[in-house]
């Protein structure tokens, strides 16, 4: 009988955002797949979880997936976690979920932390319908993607890194228009959590006035 593959969300900032169920699952599985064993080791030590850790990240997931599926077929229960948030959401996990589906593996994803929902809720922008676009393409296809998103009438959720946020904001102004409403959230659930709302021009001014740190969630809507 095959084992169960668990997708376990981990805190995006505050360690107390870990759920009781997530801790229980991680203590019971045979081993844990980690994006970075050093980063995950801090969290697991905090909750006194002592299980074998195996690396599973963007650079080895193609090679590692076959071995993981084999272990699941042999009856082992396995959990996958990432550095922060829910596996598969702009993080490793999709390839494993696809392989699990193709091999009739039982898969359970625990509800829990993810950066996009808190940022969307506090943005003050319409959230009855939204499009999660994750990270924009680095180079190839970036302008094409921005053109496509600019035609959307729904609120759009993007992830961005601090050193690229100014460029991204300026490109959104170029493709979406100067009156585009936007919200920028960073350091979600951490001590210095911060959200800035306004027009895209106001967010550009805010972003250039200080050195932003931490992963950023950008919410935009040019239809209101």
N, C-alpha and C positions, 0 to 999 in steps of 0.2 A: 504494500500500500504506500502510495507516494506521501511525502511530507507536505507541509504547508509553507508557502512563501508569504512572509509578512512585510508589508511596506509600512515602516514606522516613522512618523514625523518626529522631528526633534526641534527644540526651541530655536527661533531665529535670533534670540537675544537673551532674555531672562531665563535662566535655568529652571525657574519655578513653573514655566509654561509646559513642562513635561507632564503627561497625564499618568494617572495611576496604572491604567491599562497598558500603556506603552512600556512602563518600567517592568510590569509583570511579564509581558511577552518577551522582552529582551533578556530577562532572567531565566526564561524557560527554553528558548531555542537552542539548537545545537551549536550554531555559530552565527556571527554577525558580519555582514558585508558593510564596509565603511568607505566613504569617499576619501577620507584621510584618517588613518588609524590614530595619529597623534591628536588631532582635533577631537575625534570621537572618544578617545581615551580619557580626556578630561571630563566629559559628560558622564561616561560610564563609571568612572571612579567616584564621581560625586554621588551617584546613586548606588554605589557598592555592587555594580554589575560586573561579574567576572566570567566572561565567555571568550572563546577564541575569536579573534578579529582577522578578517581577510580584506585586502584592498580590492575595491571595486569602483573604478573611476572612469572618466571619459577616455583615458588613454589605454585602458586594458579591458573595457567591458565586452568588446567583441570576443576576445580570447577567453575571458573568464566565464562568460555566460554558459557555455556548453558544460563546463565542469560543475557549475552551480545546479543546472538542470539535472545532471547526472546524480548529484547528491540528493536532490529532492526526490528523484525517482527511487532512490535507495531507501527512502523513508525518513530522511533528516528534515527537521524543521529549521528554516533559515529566515533571518530578518535582514532587511536592507535599510540602512540609514544613510543620510548625507550629512554634510557639515552643518546644515541648518535647513529647516523646512521639510516639505514632503517630497520623498523620492519621486523622480519622474517629472516634477514641475521645474523646468529649467535646471535640472540636475540629473545625474545618472539614474536609471530606473526603467525607462521606456523599453529598451531592448530586452531586459529581463522579463518585463511584463508580457511583451509580445511572444517571447520564447515560452513562457509559462502557459500562455493561452494556447499556443500551437501544440503543446505537450500535455494538455488537460491537467495541469497542475492547479491545485486549489490555491487561490491567492486572496489575501485579505489585506485591505488598506485601512489602517486605523485613522480616524479623524484626528486632526490636530493642527499644529502650527504651520502657517504659511504666510508669507509676507504680503501677498497681494490683497487678501480680504480685509485686514485691518486698515490698510492704506486706502482701499476703495471706500470703505464705510465712512472714514473721517474726511474724505475729500470734499464731501458736500455736493458731488456731481451725481447725476442719475445713475443708479446701480441696479435697476430692475432688469436691464440687459447690458451686458458689457462684453468686450472682446479682449481676451488676454493674449498679448503678442510676445511676451517674454523679452528676450534681448534682441535688438535689431541686428541684422547682418553686419559684420565688421566692415566689409568693403563691397564685395561683389553682391549685387542685388539690393543694396541698402536704399538707394534712391527709388528704385521700383517699389520696394516695400513701403516706403514713406508715402509715395503717391497713392498706393492702394489704401493705406490706412486713412489718408486724408479724405477719402470718399465715404468713409464709414460714418453712419449717424449715431452709432452706439458710443458709449464711453469706452476708451481704450486704456488698457493697463500695460505699462512697459517696465522692465527692469533695466537699470543702468548702473555703471560703476562711477565712483566719484571723479576719476580723471577724464571721463568722457562726457560727463553730464552737460557741460557748457556747449560743446559741439552739438549734442543731441537736441538741446533746447533751441538752439539757433536754427537747426534744420527743421524742427517742428514749426517754428515761426515761418520759415520759408515756404513749407508745403501746406501747412494748415491755416495760416493767416494770423495776423497780429492780435486779433480779438479772441483767439482760442482760449477757453477756460482751462485751467490746469491746477494740479495739486502735486506737490513734491513731498514725499515722506522719507525719512532716513532714520537709522538706528532704532527701528521698530522694537518695542518692548525693552529697550535698554535705558540706562540712566539719562542719556541726552537725546531721547526720542524727540523728533521735531517734524512738524508739518507746516508747509507754506502753501497758501492758496492764493489764486489771483489769475490775471491774464498771463499769457506766455511771456509778454514783455516784462511783467512784474517778477516772474520767476527767474528770468534771465538776469535782471538787475540784482535779485536776491542771491543767486548762485555765484555771480561774479564778485559780490561784496565780501565773501568769506570763503574759507577753504572747507569744503564739505568732506566729511568722512563717513565711512560705513556704506553698505549697499543701499541703493536708492530705488524707490518705487515711484514712478511717474504716471499720473492719471491725466488724460487729456480728453476734451470734448469740444468740437468746433461746431456743434449743431444747436447750441443753446445761447 
